Amino acid sequence: MEHHVIIEKLCSCAKRDGLSQVVTFDTKESAKNAAETQLSFMESSFCGKHNFDITEVDDHYVIGMLGGGCGCGTQHMH
């Protein structure tokens, strides 16, 4: 079974860093570890005006943006 790490919305910070919206893993544990690593990277490397969380959905991990406008050029999309 495949497990995915999904970035719910690719803000301009994610696009600037060339992040893929969906990454696939063979094991749930690998996907979880990758999601946690990705979350840490996003929180430390992005503009700092938004926060993220991880939600498990049907054995996949979705990284979502918390709050409203983020200050990185995607306010109109929230």
Backbone as JSON Lines, residues from 0, in Angstrom:
{"i":0,"aa":"M","n":[0.85,-1.19,0.0],"ca":[0.0,0.0,0.0],"c":[0.89,1.25,0.0]}
{"i":1,"aa":"E","n":[0.51,2.22,-0.78],"ca":[1.24,3.48,-0.82],"c":[0.69,4.45,0.22]}
{"i":2,"aa":"H","n":[1.59,5.25,0.74],"ca":[1.23,6.28,1.71],"c":[1.8,7.6,1.18]}
{"i":3,"aa":"H","n":[1.03,8.67,1.33],"ca":[1.42,9.95,0.75],"c":[1.61,11.02,1.82]}
{"i":4,"aa":"V","n":[2.53,11.93,1.53],"ca":[2.65,13.17,2.27],"c":[2.16,14.24,1.3]}
{"i":5,"aa":"I","n":[1.14,14.97,1.72],"ca":[0.47,15.93,0.84],"c":[0.55,17.31,1.47]}
{"i":6,"aa":"I","n":[1.06,18.27,0.72],"ca":[1.01,19.66,1.15],"c":[-0.3,20.22,0.63]}
{"i":7,"aa":"E","n":[-1.18,20.57,1.54],"ca":[-2.54,20.97,1.17],"c":[-2.56,22.14,0.2]}
{"i":8,"aa":"K","n":[-1.77,23.18,0.49],"ca":[-1.71,24.36,-0.38],"c":[-0.25,24.73,-0.58]}
{"i":9,"aa":"L","n":[0.17,24.82,-1.82],"ca":[1.54,25.24,-2.11],"c":[1.6,26.77,-2.14]}
{"i":10,"aa":"C","n":[2.03,27.36,-1.04],"ca":[2.19,28.81,-1.0],"c":[3.44,29.17,-1.79]}
{"i":11,"aa":"S","n":[3.69,30.45,-1.94],"ca":[4.85,30.87,-2.73],"c":[6.16,30.42,-2.11]}
{"i":12,"aa":"C","n":[6.22,30.27,-0.79],"ca":[7.43,29.77,-0.14],"c":[7.7,28.32,-0.58]}
{"i":13,"aa":"A","n":[6.66,27.52,-0.61],"ca":[6.81,26.11,-1.04],"c":[7.21,26.04,-2.5]}
{"i":14,"aa":"K","n":[6.61,26.87,-3.32],"ca":[6.94,26.89,-4.74],"c":[8.37,27.36,-4.95]}
{"i":15,"aa":"R","n":[8.77,28.37,-4.22],"ca":[10.14,28.9,-4.34],"c":[11.17,27.81,-4.04]}
{"i":16,"aa":"D","n":[10.87,26.96,-3.05],"ca":[11.79,25.89,-2.66],"c":[11.61,24.62,-3.48]}
{"i":17,"aa":"G","n":[10.69,24.64,-4.44],"ca":[10.52,23.51,-5.34],"c":[9.91,22.28,-4.7]}
{"i":18,"aa":"L","n":[9.08,22.47,-3.69],"ca":[8.47,21.33,-3.01],"c":[7.39,20.69,-3.88]}
{"i":19,"aa":"S","n":[7.31,19.39,-3.82],"ca":[6.25,18.65,-4.51],"c":[5.03,18.63,-3.62]}
{"i":20,"aa":"Q","n":[3.86,18.75,-4.22],"ca":[2.64,18.75,-3.44],"c":[2.32,17.36,-2.88]}
{"i":21,"aa":"V","n":[2.67,16.3,-3.61],"ca":[2.43,14.93,-3.16],"c":[3.71,14.12,-3.32]}
{"i":22,"aa":"V","n":[4.1,13.45,-2.25],"ca":[5.25,12.54,-2.28],"c":[4.77,11.2,-1.75]}
{"i":23,"aa":"T","n":[5.16,10.11,-2.42],"ca":[4.66,8.78,-2.11],"c":[5.74,7.93,-1.44]}
{"i":24,"aa":"F","n":[5.3,7.13,-0.45],"ca":[6.2,6.25,0.29],"c":[5.59,4.86,0.36]}
{"i":25,"aa":"D","n":[6.46,3.86,0.53],"ca":[6.01,2.47,0.6],"c":[5.43,2.09,1.96]}
{"i":26,"aa":"T","n":[5.92,2.75,3.02],"ca":[5.44,2.39,4.36],"c":[4.85,3.62,5.04]}
{"i":27,"aa":"K","n":[3.93,3.37,5.93],"ca":[3.3,4.45,6.69],"c":[4.33,5.14,7.57]}
{"i":28,"aa":"E","n":[5.24,4.35,8.16],"ca":[6.26,4.93,9.03],"c":[7.17,5.88,8.25]}
{"i":29,"aa":"S","n":[7.56,5.51,7.04],"ca":[8.38,6.38,6.2],"c":[7.64,7.67,5.87]}
{"i":30,"aa":"A","n":[6.36,7.55,5.56],"ca":[5.57,8.74,5.24],"c":[5.45,9.65,6.46]}
{"i":31,"aa":"K","n":[5.22,9.07,7.61],"ca":[5.11,9.87,8.84],"c":[6.41,10.6,9.14]}
{"i":32,"aa":"N","n":[7.53,9.89,9.03],"ca":[8.84,10.52,9.28],"c":[9.1,11.64,8.28]}
{"i":33,"aa":"A","n":[8.77,11.4,7.02],"ca":[8.96,12.42,5.99],"c":[8.08,13.64,6.25]}
{"i":34,"aa":"A","n":[6.84,13.41,6.67],"ca":[5.93,14.53,6.97],"c":[6.47,15.37,8.12]}
{"i":35,"aa":"E","n":[6.97,14.71,9.14],"ca":[7.52,15.45,10.29],"c":[8.77,16.24,9.89]}
{"i":36,"aa":"T","n":[9.61,15.64,9.06],"ca":[10.81,16.34,8.56],"c":[10.41,17.52,7.7]}
{"i":37,"aa":"Q","n":[9.41,17.31,6.82],"ca":[8.94,18.39,5.94],"c":[8.35,19.53,6.75]}
{"i":38,"aa":"L","n":[7.55,19.2,7.76],"ca":[6.95,20.21,8.62],"c":[8.05,21.04,9.3]}
{"i":39,"aa":"S","n":[9.06,20.39,9.82],"ca":[10.16,21.1,10.47],"c":[10.87,22.03,9.49]}
{"i":40,"aa":"F","n":[11.12,21.53,8.27],"ca":[11.76,22.36,7.24],"c":[10.9,23.58,6.92]}
{"i":41,"aa":"M","n":[9.61,23.37,6.73],"ca":[8.72,24.46,6.37],"c":[8.66,25.51,7.47]}
{"i":42,"aa":"E","n":[8.61,25.06,8.72],"ca":[8.53,26.01,9.83],"c":[9.82,26.8,10.0]}
{"i":43,"aa":"S","n":[10.95,26.21,9.66],"ca":[12.22,26.9,9.86],"c":[12.68,27.69,8.63]}
{"i":44,"aa":"S","n":[12.2,27.34,7.44],"ca":[12.72,27.95,6.22],"c":[11.77,28.91,5.53]}
{"i":45,"aa":"F","n":[10.49,28.83,5.83],"ca":[9.52,29.68,5.14],"c":[9.47,31.07,5.78]}
{"i":46,"aa":"C","n":[8.59,31.92,5.31],"ca":[8.56,33.33,5.69],"c":[8.27,33.57,7.17]}
{"i":47,"aa":"G","n":[7.76,32.58,7.87],"ca":[7.52,32.72,9.31],"c":[6.21,33.38,9.67]}
{"i":48,"aa":"K","n":[5.42,33.72,8.68],"ca":[4.15,34.39,8.95],"c":[2.97,33.43,8.94]}
{"i":49,"aa":"H","n":[3.27,32.14,8.84],"ca":[2.21,31.14,8.92],"c":[2.74,29.91,9.64]}
{"i":50,"aa":"N","n":[1.84,29.13,10.16],"ca":[2.19,27.9,10.85],"c":[1.53,26.73,10.13]}
{"i":51,"aa":"F","n":[2.03,25.55,10.41],"ca":[1.55,24.35,9.74],"c":[1.26,23.27,10.76]}
{"i":52,"aa":"D","n":[0.44,22.32,10.36],"ca":[0.24,21.13,11.18],"c":[0.1,19.93,10.27]}
{"i":53,"aa":"I","n":[0.21,18.75,10.88],"ca":[0.07,17.5,10.14],"c":[-1.21,16.82,10.61]}
{"i":54,"aa":"T","n":[-2.01,16.38,9.65],"ca":[-3.23,15.64,9.94],"c":[-3.16,14.31,9.21]}
{"i":55,"aa":"E","n":[-3.44,13.23,9.94],"ca":[-3.47,11.92,9.3],"c":[-4.86,11.71,8.71]}
{"i":56,"aa":"V","n":[-4.9,11.38,7.43],"ca":[-6.16,11.14,6.72],"c":[-6.02,9.84,5.93]}
{"i":57,"aa":"D","n":[-6.74,8.81,6.33],"ca":[-6.73,7.53,5.61],"c":[-5.31,7.02,5.33]}
{"i":58,"aa":"D","n":[-4.47,6.96,6.35],"ca":[-3.1,6.47,6.25],"c":[-2.19,7.35,5.4]}
{"i":59,"aa":"H","n":[-2.58,8.59,5.18],"ca":[-1.75,9.58,4.49],"c":[-1.56,10.74,5.46]}
{"i":60,"aa":"Y","n":[-0.57,11.57,5.19],"ca":[-0.28,12.71,6.06],"c":[-0.41,14.0,5.27]}
{"i":61,"aa":"V","n":[-1.3,14.86,5.73],"ca":[-1.58,16.13,5.06],"c":[-0.98,17.25,5.89]}
{"i":62,"aa":"I","n":[-0.12,18.05,5.25],"ca":[0.45,19.21,5.9],"c":[-0.4,20.4,5.51]}
{"i":63,"aa":"G","n":[-1.05,20.99,6.49],"ca":[-1.96,22.1,6.24],"c":[-1.45,23.39,6.84]}
{"i":64,"aa":"M","n":[-1.87,24.5,6.26],"ca":[-1.51,25.82,6.75],"c":[-2.57,26.28,7.74]}
{"i":65,"aa":"L","n":[-2.12,26.77,8.88],"ca":[-3.04,27.25,9.9],"c":[-3.24,28.74,9.75]}
{"i":66,"aa":"G","n":[-4.44,29.19,10.0],"ca":[-4.72,30.62,10.01],"c":[-5.06,31.18,8.65]}
{"i":67,"aa":"G","n":[-5.14,32.49,8.61],"ca":[-5.54,33.18,7.39],"c":[-4.37,33.54,6.52]}
{"i":68,"aa":"G","n":[-4.29,34.82,6.14],"ca":[-3.24,35.28,5.25],"c":[-1.86,35.0,5.81]}
{"i":69,"aa":"C","n":[-0.96,34.6,4.95],"ca":[0.34,34.15,5.43],"c":[1.45,35.15,5.14]}
{"i":70,"aa":"G","n":[1.22,36.14,4.32],"ca":[2.26,37.12,4.06],"c":[3.25,36.72,2.97]}
{"i":71,"aa":"C","n":[3.05,35.57,2.34],"ca":[4.01,35.13,1.32],"c":[3.4,35.2,-0.07]}
{"i":72,"aa":"G","n":[2.35,35.96,-0.22],"ca":[1.79,36.16,-1.55],"c":[0.6,35.3,-1.87]}
{"i":73,"aa":"T","n":[0.08,34.55,-0.9],"ca":[-1.07,33.69,-1.17],"c":[-2.31,34.08,-0.38]}
{"i":74,"aa":"Q","n":[-2.31,35.29,0.22],"ca":[-3.44,35.69,1.05],"c":[-4.77,35.57,0.33]}
{"i":75,"aa":"H","n":[-4.77,35.91,-0.95],"ca":[-6.01,35.89,-1.71],"c":[-6.54,34.48,-1.91]}
{"i":76,"aa":"M","n":[-5.74,33.46,-1.64],"ca":[-6.16,32.08,-1.86],"c":[-6.74,31.45,-0.59]}
{"i":77,"aa":"H","n":[-6.59,32.1,0.55],"ca":[-7.06,31.51,1.82],"c":[-8.51,31.83,2.08]}
